[in-house]
Amino acid sequence: MAVLTLLAGVIVLLALARALVTYLNNLNHVRLTQQGLVVDLRSAVYDKLQRLSFRFFDDKASGTLITRVTSDVQNVRLFVDGVVVQTFIFAASAVTYFWYMFRIHRGLTLLSLTVWPFIALGSSLFSRKVKKAYQKNRDLTDEMILGVSEQIQGMYVTKGFAREADAEARFAARNAAVRNQKFLIFRFVTVYGPSMELLTRLTVLGVLGYGGWLTFHGRLPLGEGLIVFMGLLQRLTDQVNVLTTITDSVQQSLTSARRVFEILDMEPEVRNPPHPVRRHRLEGRVRFEHVSFHYTPGVPVLEDIHFEVQPGECIGILGGTGAGKSTLLSLIPRFYDVTGGCLFLDDVDVRRLDLNDLRRQIGFVFQESFLFSNTVAANIAFGRPEATREDIEWAARLACAHDFIMAMPEGYDTVLHEGGVNLSGGQRQRLALARAILLEPPILLLDDPTAAVDPETEGEILETIESARAGRTTFLVTHRIHALRRMDRILVLHRGRQVQWGTHEELIAVKGPYRRAARIQLGDALLFPPLAGGTAA
């Protein structure tokens, strides 16, 4: 009874120790994978996305980037759970079992090893098959998520043309493609696992036959020999199921890891020079010296652009669709680097300037301005979060936005919907203009800011630009001749080439694209007003 009591106490203590170790193991495992690895890796990917150049985002759809930051990062955790930990357990168990089996009988141990080359070959074939399948599955998932994202953003268009049924059919097709591809992977796994288990069971039969012969002839004891050996072999064959899981997890996690580390290993195309030139306040002198640019090698977007702008000048840019107007503006803050020639700011090559200093001194109003799901005040102060409410209101008044902001339910504290969809196009554009003005930048880039506004608002914005341009270099892309007439000089682009450069009066006096555009918009009566004698020029 004393021995039994002691054994009972030991069993209870071991159970308590096992429970404690299991608790600590699970706790540390969650901290390592969920709170450590996943969070840190997701943060690293997101941080890298902030530093990558515009060209990277031109080539990647938003759906695939969202998938990589979310589910792909989560699948990398599988490498720790399903590969590293399980491989360690598998290796430790296999070595332990083989060691004990070898001590019992070397011949039986060598016989049990004969199946492992075939298991290794089967694992190799399975890995190659499932690797391609997992990659295809991730690509199909990207397409499905991209379709959902586009459909949500284009819901008004879909409903406006009564194409809901087509949208549902497209999503159903993409969803079915993901399901079918996943089922193909499942088929590979269901064939591979039982096949490997069958091989190990055949080995068990061989070992049992040879071991029985040894026992019958007295060369191997039954209890401490054959029965113990078969028990160890059974434990070892059970590990084949673990090997199946490991092989599958390796390919699943590596497929996601490749997609994640493709981002982490990507070098930004536009980055700070090793020893940047610091300019805390630019004067605003801009000089293009035979600048060329292409997105795709051999397909130029801009060719041989050359002009100079003095500080405080306001430059209008006119050109047809695809002429390169927005691209030209994007070169000034180094969203892209020139591929030929040089671009100078204050007589310094823009590629030598500190990137943060450069962009903080350039106010940019994009053709399609994006607003965040935040308050109106926070959106205006996005580039200058420390701005006071007085500064924010000053910028809003200058952008002709104060009145409609105050008409909102909570004024400047009104929270905008995603992308500012609860505002009109003109209101969004005026908030974007206020956001740029608040920076008080020496260089202001306006990419067709009056495209989505009514004539009355357009006039107000043009008056705003007149006020905002004082003391800063301004570039205005627009097709409106009456807006270009206010510019100091005008650049006319055609198919990526600079075809005209001068003042409104100079360009209107010669035949060319500018004069043709002015004739269409203003007509001869306004373009050439009558002289004193009553005849038109």
Secondary structure by P-SEA (a helix, b strand, c coil): caaaaaaaaaaaaaaaaaaaaaaaaaaaaaaaccccaaaaaaaaaaaaaaaccaaaaaaccaaaaaaaacaaaaaaaaaaaccaaaaaaaaaaaaaaaaaaaaacaaaaaaaacaaaaaaaaaaaaaaaaaaaaaaaaaaaaaaaaaaaaaaaaaaaaaaacaaaaaaaaaaaaaaaaaaaaaaaaaaaaaaaaaaaaaaaaaaaaaaaaaaaaaaaccccccccaaaaaaaaaaaaaaaaaaaaaaaaaaaaaaaaaaaaaaaacccccccccbbbbbccccbbbbbcbbbbbccccccccccccccccccbbbbbbbccccaaaaaaaaaacccccccbbbbccccccccccaaaaaaaccccccccccccccaaaaaacccccccaaaaaaaaaaaccaaaaaacccccccccccccccccaaaaaaaaaaaaaaacccbbbbccccccccaaaaaaaaaaaaaaaccbbbbbbcccaaaaaaccbbbbbccccccccccaaaaaacccaaaaaaaaacccccccccccccccc
